[in-house]
Amino acid sequence: MTITFVGHGYVGLVTAAVFADFGNKVYVIGHTKEKVDNLKKGIIPIFEPGLEELVKKNIKAKRLEFTMDYAPAIPESDVVFIAVGTPPIKTGDADLSAVLGVAEQIGRNLSGYTVVATKSTVPIGTNKKVQLILEETKPEGAEVSYASIPEFLREGSAISDTVNPDRVVIGSEDPRAQKILIKLHEPIKAPVLITNFETAELIKYAANSFLALKISYANSIARLSELLGANALKVLEGIGMDRRIGNQFLYPGAGYGGSCFPKDVKALISIAKDHNYSFSLLEEVENVNHQARRDIVIKARGMLGDLRGKKIGVLGLAFKPNTDDMRDAPSIDVITWLKNDGSKITAFDPVAMGNATALMPGINFVTDMYKVAEDADLLIVLTEWNEFKELDLKRIKKLMRNLNIIDGRNIYEPKTLRDLGFNYVGVGR
């Protein structure tokens, strides 16, 4: 088939590269000339393991093409995916301006029969709005079917998640569109769930919000464990052994961040309010997540007392390992609060420092992870990169002025650190 993706962020770029690798002809339409020109050369604007190689492979095979023009991409395509951003506005609602604007552009360029599907995460009712726009703007003689196909990829493992998802959700009641979309997804060996628009839209928000809930629940158990003298990791391991619960996302730490969970939790709270329902459970999920970040600073004060003039080294800035994404990363809040208390921050991240620089003025960024420990009064781990797990702790001990470590991701064994002479604090341990 010939496919077009409008949008070249995580979702659009990764999914386009995967579908091109399946043998389809794939266009990717962008709106920034510099990014499109770089993508034509195989220069990727995001860090995602394996993505650069996959893009270059399919550019070379002439299956993947980047452009700023809707023609000839849209008229030639059997399926067009909308994969643009829906960032939150101040109210927590999703900003749909890009989705609706793109829908108009697609509609004006339709030719023959085309299936248009939304991959962007959008509030309930959005797909019907897009469908109406397409019907109103399409040229005479053009036919269009519409669908909602939410994505469930995780940054850092996006290619694997696209090729091997737990499920494919197709929100469409049009049998013709269903048939085409099922055929397109045949190389993906996963259960296919056919729903209407509203169900597909809600599945995405409900899934991400439930995972955010599990993380906040884990952090609540961690806080209680610290008060009671229990080991939260063992508590969560114990309940995770229950097959009805499972252990995924039951990990305490500095809280969740990134482009999906914070945005989607806020959006689902707002969607509920729009329908006169107070989703207090999710509101508390947000509160717990905020407190998990705040607790890192409280622990720093507990270790050092007055933070004014104290030198603090931070390992990890991205919201999770294997990505350079700084969107709503816990490190932003934690470092801001530490700075407001008067501390001096030195930070390192393997790939996210370029994105972090504009968000964190006044921070000393270093290119060697051991430099964050030089003369430091405290070392804080905020992202669980593998290289941090393999630190030479004896070398760290020689570099630090005071041997304090806050392990915000529980990557170290407490006894090992304490036997080396460190004053060690984890989360829930």
N, C-alpha and C positions, 0 to 999 in steps of 0.2 A: 504494500500500500504506500501511498504518499501521504505524509503527515506534516502538520505544522504545529509548532509550539510558539505561542506568543508569550515571551518572557524568558530570560536566561539566568534566573536565580538558581538556588539549589534545586527546586522542583523541576523547572523547565529544562535546565541544562542537563541534569543527571538523567531524567526520563527520556529526553531527546536522544542522548548518547546511547542509552540502552536500547531504545527502539530502532535506532539506526544499526546497532550491532546485530539486531535480529534480522536485518536484511531489508528494512524499509528505507525509502527515500524520505529524509527528514529535513525540513526547513526550521530554523529558529529565528524568529523576528525579535529584534531588540530595538531600543529607542535611544541608545547612547552610542554615538559614532565611535568613540574611542574604544569602548568595550567590544563592539561588534568587530572593529578592525583587528583588535587583539585576538578575539576568538577565531577569526579566520586564519590566524597564524598559529592557533593552538595554545594561546596564552590564556590561562584560566583565571577569572577574577576572584575565585574562592579557593580555599584549601579543602580538598576532599580526596582521601586516598584512592588512587587508581583512576581518577576522573581525567586527568590530563592525558594519560596514555590512551584511554578509551576514545576521547575526543579526537586526538591526532590520528589514531587508527582509522576512524570513520570519515574524517576529512580526506585522508589519503585515498580511501576507497570510493570517494565521491558520493557517499550516502548521507553526509551531514553538511549542511550549508547554512551559513549565517548571513543575515541580511537585515536591512532596515525597511525594506519595501514589502508591502502586503501583496503586491502582484509581482511575479506570477505565483507566489507561494500559496495563497488562499485559493485562487481558482483551480489550481492543479490538485489540491488536497482532497483526499477521501475523508479525513478526520482532522479537525482543528482543535487544539487544546488551549484553553486560557490558563496561563500559569504565572500571573503577575501578583505582586504583593498586595496584602490587605492589612496594613499596619493599623494599630489601634489609635483612635483619636482620644481626646481628653476624657470623654465619657466612658471609655472602654469599648465603645462600639467599633466595628471594623470600618476602615476607610475604603469604600467601594468605588472611588472615582476612577482608579486604573481599570478595574474590571469592566465597568460600564462604558468607559471610553474606548477600550479595546473592542468591546462587543459591537460598537458602532462601526469601527474600522473594518472588522471582519464582515459584518453584514453588507457593507457597500461593495465588498470585493468577492462575494459569493458567486459561484457559477455552477450550473448543473446541480447535482445532489451532493450535499455535504452534511456530515455529522459534526456538530460543535459541542465540545464538552468542557466543563469547568474543572480544573484541578486545584485552583486557588481555594483556600478555606474561606467560606462565605456564610453569612447568617442565613437562617431559614427564610425563604421567600426570594432570595437573590436570583436563583436560577430562573424563576418565572419572569423576573424583570429582564434578564438577559435574553430569554426566549422572545419576549415581546419586542425588544430592541432589534433583534435579528429579523423578525418578521416585518417590522416597519421599515428597515433600511435595505433589505435585500433587493437586488434588481429583479425586474420582471422576468419570469421563467426560471429563476433559481429556486431550488427546494432545499429546506434545511430541517434537520432533526436535532434535538437538543438533549444533553445528558449532563449529569453531575457525577464526576469520578474522583472522589477525594483521594489524596495521597497519604501514605503512612510511613514515609522514609524518615530515618534518623540521620542527622549530620554525623559524619565520621564513619557511617556504615551504609551510606545512601545507595550505592550501587547494588550491594547485596540485598538491601531491603526492597529495591525496585525489581530485581530479578526473582527474589524468593520471598514475596510478601506472605503474610498470614492469610490474607484474603484480598480479593478485588471487588470493590463495591461499584456497581453501575446503577446510577439513579436515572432511570428512564422507563416510561411506560409505552414507548414507541417500539413495536416489534422489529421494525426495519433497522432502527439504530442499535437495538440490543444485539441483533445478529452480527452486525459489522463490528461492534465493540468487543463482543465475545471472541470473534475470529482474530481481531487485532491482538488480544491478550492471550491467545493460545500458547505462545512460547513460555508464558509464565504459568508454572504448574501450581496453582493455588485455587481454593474454592472461590466461586463467583457468586456474589449476593446481588440479586436484582431487586431494586426498590423504586419508590417514587422520589422526586426531587427532595422533598422535605426530610425524608428518612435519611437519605445519603448525606445531606447537609448536617443533620444532627449527629450522625454517627461519628463524624470527624471531631466535632467539639466534645462530644461525650467521651470518646476514647482518650483524647489528650487530657481532659479535665480529670478523668478517673486516674490516670497515671500520675498526674500532679498531686491528686489526693493521696495516693500511696506514698509518694515522697514526703508529703507533709505529715502523714500519719507516722511514718518512720522517724521523722524529726521530733514529733511529739513524744513518741515512746523513748527516744534518745534523751530528751530533756527530763522525762520522768525517771529514767534509769539513773541519770546522774544524781538526782535527788534521793533516790532510794538505795544507791550502791549496787545496782544491777548492771549487767553487761548488755547494752542494747543490741549489739551485734548478735549475741547468742539468743536474746529474746526474739529478734526478728528472724534469725535463722530457724528457730523453733516453730514460729507460726508459719513461716514460709514453706516448711515441710508438709503442711496441710495442702493437699492437692487442690482443694477448693480456693485456696488463697494464692499459692505460688510465691517464689522469692524475688521475682523481677520487680525492680523499682522500690524494694523495701530496704533502701540503704540510706542511713542518716548522713548528714553532711551540712555544707554551707547553703543548701537550698537549691532549687531548680532555677534555670534561666533559659536563654536562647530565644529563638524566633517563634516557637510554637506554644509551649505550655503557658507562659505568662499572658500572651496575647489571647489565647483561646479560652483560658479561664475567665479573663476579664470580659471577653465577648459573650460567653455563655451566661455570665451573671447579668450582663446588660440585656441579652435576649430575654431572659426570664423576667427582668423588670419591665420590659416592654409589654409583657403579657401578664402583668400584675402578679407575678410570683417572685417572692424573695428567696433566692437560692442561698440561704444562710450557710449551708454546709460548705459551698465553694468560697464564700466570703471568708470563712475561717481558714480554708486552705491557703488563701492569699496571706492572711495574717500570720499563720504559722511559718510560711516561707520567708516573710519579712523578718520575723523574729529569729529564724535560723541564721540569717546574715548578721543580725544585731548581736547574737550570742557570741560570734567570733570576736567582736570588739569588746564585749563584756569580759571574755576570757583574757584578752590582751591586757585590759585594765587590772584584772585580778592578778596577773603575773607580774606586771611592771609598775602598778600604781599609776602615778601621774605619767602620761605618755608624752608630755612636752619634751622635745629634744631627743627622744628615744629613737634609735635607728631600727627599723623593722624591714626585714627582707620578705618578699612575697614570691612564692613559686606558683605560677599558673595564673593566667588572666582570662583565657577563653572560658565559656560557660561549661565546657566539657572537653575531654581530650579528643584528638584527631580532627579538630576544626579550628579555624581562625575567627569564628563567629563571636563577637563581643556583645550581641544584642541581649540586653537585660542580664548580663553576666553578674553573678554574685560579687565578683571582685570589684565592680564599679562602686557599689554601695559600701563594701567593707573598707576599701582604700580611701574613699571620700570621708567616711567617719573617722578613720584613723588619722587622716590629715587634719581634719577639723579639731582633733584632740592635740594637735601640735607635733605629731611624730614625723620622722623623715623616712620616706618610703623608697626602697630599691626593689625593682621587680624584674622578673624574667618569665617569658613564655616561649616555647619552641617556635610557634608560628603566628601568634596573635598580636605581637607587639606593634606591628605596623598599624593595625586597626585600633589598638588601645591608645596610641599616642594622642590622638585628637580628643579622646574621651577623658584622659587623665593628665591634665597639665600639672607641672611641678613634680612629676615622678621621675626618678632616676632609673631609666631602662638600661639593662646591661645585656650583653650578648653571650655571657658565660654564666651558667646557673650557679656556679660556686661563688661568683662575685656578690650575689645577694646576701651571702653569709658573712662577708668581711666586716668585722667590728660590729656585727648586728647584736642587738639586745634581745631580739625575738625573730624567729623564722615561722612564717605562716604558709601552709600548703592549701591552695584554693582550687587547684585542678589536678586530677589524678593522672597526669602524664606518666607513661611507663618509665621514662628516664629519671623521674623524681623517685620512683620506687627503688631505683638502683644507685642512688646517691652513695658516695663514699662518706659515711657518717663520721668516721674518724677524722677525715679531712675537714668536714664541716665543723667538728668540735674545735679544731685548731684555729679556724678562721673566726668563729664567733666570739664576741666580747662577753656575753652572758648566754648560758646554754638553755634557752627557752624555745620550745617548739609547740605550735598549735597545729595539729594535723586535722585540717578541715574536711578531709576526705577519708580519714582512717586507713591510710596506705601503709603505715608502719606498725610493727609489733611493739606495744607499749613497753614490755619488759626489756626488749633489746635496747630501746632508747634510754630507759632509766638505768640499765646496767652500765651504759656508756657515760652516765653522769648528767643526762639531759633532764630538765624539768619538762615533762611531756604531758600534753592534754589533747585528747581526741574529742570525738562527738559521741556522747552516750556511753563512754568507756570509763 
